[in-house]
Amino acid sequence: MNPALEPEILAALEHAGIRLRSYVPISKLRSAGSGRCTYRIDHAGGTVKARRLEDEVTARQLAAFRSELPEAFAPVILQHGRVLIEAWIDGDPLPDVPAPHYLATAGALLGELHARSKLGPGLLPEAYSPADHRVFVQEILRRLVATGALGEEEAARLERALEQSYPVQPAYGLTHLDFCGENMVIDRTGRLCVVDNDRMRLDAFGYDLARTWHRWALAAPEWDCFCRAYGSQMPFPNPLDSLHFWKIVAAARTAEFRLHHNPEEAGLSVICLRALAAEESV
């Protein structure tokens, strides 16, 4: 039996003029602390997605961010309180090994998102600097060593790599932070669409790209195809500079998050950190 639909979501549906027929919870990760939840809503006129966020400020900001996205990203129909009503994209999941056409399309989409939202660091007071990220990662590495998840030498290698690949002038703007095949579908016209866009914030593009690398786990040829398409959309040279720094950041911060919210998957991020450490010379 489905849990009762939250009153806030019912109020948002009423505000949108949507008469509910049925609903199914589809949240991938439901945290009692965050208050986030997501539902598929079937109604007389079709289907929508209803997403409740932490608070109204977050919902309003996310709706504003998403109004800037290319049309291949599922749009927000309405924001009411801390609830977003979003378009439901009917389609098939992207295969684990996507065709080159879809990889190139995905890379170009992320590149287009970054290219259209490039801002100066001074305009992003809430964005984390590379120094902030490095401090976070150093603390995470110490905790992983203390628990035995990571060896002391491995952590030391990763810290050296952070110093050696530190970004000099990182580009900032609107980042997706969950851009991966798991959040994409092929719609009934054959178009690639991104259907989960609820983690967006202002941050470094390198971090966003590294998050995709870590979350999607593409084989080297597929990743190269994605990156070529990504780079073709960027208005500044060398968009992959300092990617090694951001890969360590992405893997470490994901390991920390998963240890708290999804422990059974945390080992994947630790394995990734060990692989990155093994790439460093003694």
N, C-alpha and C positions, 0 to 999 in steps of 0.2 A: 504494500500500500504506500502511495506517495505521501510525504509529509504535507501538512496543510500549507497552502501558499501564503507567504508572508503578507500582512496587511499593506505594507509599503508597495509591494509589487501589484497587488490588486488595485491600489489607489492610482498607480502610474498607468495601468491598463485602462482604468476608467477615464483618466485624464486624456488618454490618447484615443478614446472612443472605441476601444477594442473589447468585444464581448467574448469572454473566455469560454472555450469549449472543453479543452483538456490541457494538461501540462505534465512535463517530465523533467525532473532535476537532472542537469547535465554537468554540474560542477566537477572539474577534474580534481580540485584540491579545496576542500571546504575547511576553513579554520574558524573555530569558535571565537578566537581573538579578533580576527579581522572583520567578521560579519559578512564576508563576501559569499554570494551564492548566485547560481545561474540556472535558468529554466528555458526549455523549449515550450513556447506557448502556441497552441493551435486555436484558431478562432474562425469565425464565419468567413472572413476574407482571406484566410491563408495561415501563415505561420510567422512568428517573430521570436526573437530571443529577448528575455528579460534578465538584466544583470544588476544585482544589488552590490554596491561598493561600500567602502568603510564609512564614508560620510558624504555629505552633500558637496563640500568643497572639492573633494576628489572627483566626484561624478561630474561636476560642472567643468572642472579643468580638463578631464579626459574627453568630454564632449567637444570642448573647444579645440583640443589637439586633433581630434579625429575629423573635425571639419576641414582640416588642412590636408588630409590624406588623398592619394590618388584613388580613382574610382574603383580599383580592384580590391580595395579594403572595404569590408562590410560596413556600411554607414550606420550612424546613429539616427534613429527616427525621432526620438524625444528623450529629454532628460527631465525627470520629475523627482525632486528631493535627491536621495542618493541612488536612485534607480535609473538605469538606461534601458530604453527599448530600442533594440537593434534589428536591422534587416536580417532575416534568415536566408542563407544562401544554400539552396538545394544542390547537392552535388556529390561526387565520390571523393574519398580521401586520396591525397597525393600518394603514389606508390613509394615504398621505401627507397627504391632506386629510380628516381624520376628520369624521364626522357630529357635529353639535352635541351630541348626547346623549353621545357618547364623550368629547368635549372637556370637557364639564361633569363627567362621572364622573371623568376624570383629575384635573381641578383640585380636585375635592372630596377625592379620595384623598390628594393631597399636602397639602392643608389639614388633613385628619384626622390624617395622620402628624405634622405639626407641632403641631397643637393638643393631641394626647395626650402629647406629650413635652416640653412647654415647661419649661425649667429656668432657674434663675438663673445668670448668668455665673460666680459664685463656686463653683458646683458643677461647672464644666467646666474644670479646670486645663489640659487638653490642647487645648482649642478655640482657634483663632486669633481674636484680637481684630480689630476693624476697622483698628487701627493696624498690626498685623502684616500684614494683607492689603495695606494701602496701601504699606508698605515693600517687600513682595514685588513689587507691581505697578510701583513706581518703578524698581526694579532691572531688571525685565523690559523696561520701556519704554526704558531706557538701552541695553540690549543690542540691542533691535530697531532703535534709531536707529543704533547702531554698525555694524550689518550692512546698513543701507540699506533695511530692510523698512518702516521708519516714518520720516516726516519729523520734524525737530526741532520745527517748529511744531505738528504733530499731537500729538506727545508732550507739549508744553507745555500744549496745550488740555486734554488728558486729565488731566494733573496738576492743573490748575485745577479741573476738574470734580470730581475726587476730593475736593478741599478743600471745594468748595461744597455737595456732596451727602453729606458725611460723616455717618454714622449717629450719632445722639445716644444712643439707648438700644436697641440691636439686641436682638432676642429670639433666644435660643439653645435648642438641643435636638438631637434626633436628625434628621440630614439624610440624604437619599438620594444626592445628588450625581451621579446618572446617570438622572434621571427624564425620559424622553422617549419619543416614539412608537416609536423603534427598539427599545425594550426592553419593548414591550407586545404582547399578542396578544388576539384575541377568541376565547374558548374555545367549545366545542361547544354551550354553553347560551346563548351570546350575551353573556357577561359579559366586561368588560374586566379583564385580568389583567396584572400587572407581573412579568416573568419573570427579569430580571437585576437583582439587588439586592446587588452585591458591593463597592460603593464607600462604604458607609454609614459615617458618623462623626458625632461631636458638633461642631456648628459653628453659624454664624448662619443663620437661616431665609432671610434676604434673599439670601445667597450661593447657597443651594440653589435658590431660585426663579429667580435670574438664570442659574444653570447650565442650568435647564430652558429658559429663553428662548433661550440661546445654542445649546444642543444640538438643540432641536426646530425652530427656525427657522420658526415658524408665521407666517402672514400676520396682519396687524393685527386683523381681525375675529375670527379663530380664537383669537388670543392674548387678546383682551379677554374672550371667552367663557370661556376657561380661568381667567383671573384672577378673574372674577366668582364662579365656583364655588369657587375657592381661598379667596377672602376670606370667603365665606359660612360657612366652617368655622372661621375663626380667632376665638379668644375675646378678642382685643384689637383696638382701633381702628387704622385706617390700616395694614394689613399690607403695603401696597406702598410705604410711605415709604422713601426712600433707595435705591430700586431702581436708579436711574441709577448710583450708586456701585458697587453690586454687579454691574451689567452690565459695567462697565469691568473690575472684578476678574475676573469669569468669563471674559471674552474674552481678557484678557492671560494669565491663568494657563493657559488652554487652549492658547493660542498657544505658550507655553513648553513645555508637555507634548508637544504635537504636533511641535515642532521636534526634540525629542529622540527620540520614539518613533514618530512617524508623519508625517515631513516633508512628504509629498505633500498632506496636509490642513491644514498649518499656515497656508497662504495664506488659508483661509476665515476664520480667527480674526483675521488681520491686516486683512482687508477689513472685518470687523466693527468693529475698533478705529478704522479710518479713518472709518467711517460715524458712530461715536459722537463722534469728534473734530469731524466736520463739523457736528454738531448744536450745538456750542458757539460762542457769539458771540466775535468777535475782541476 
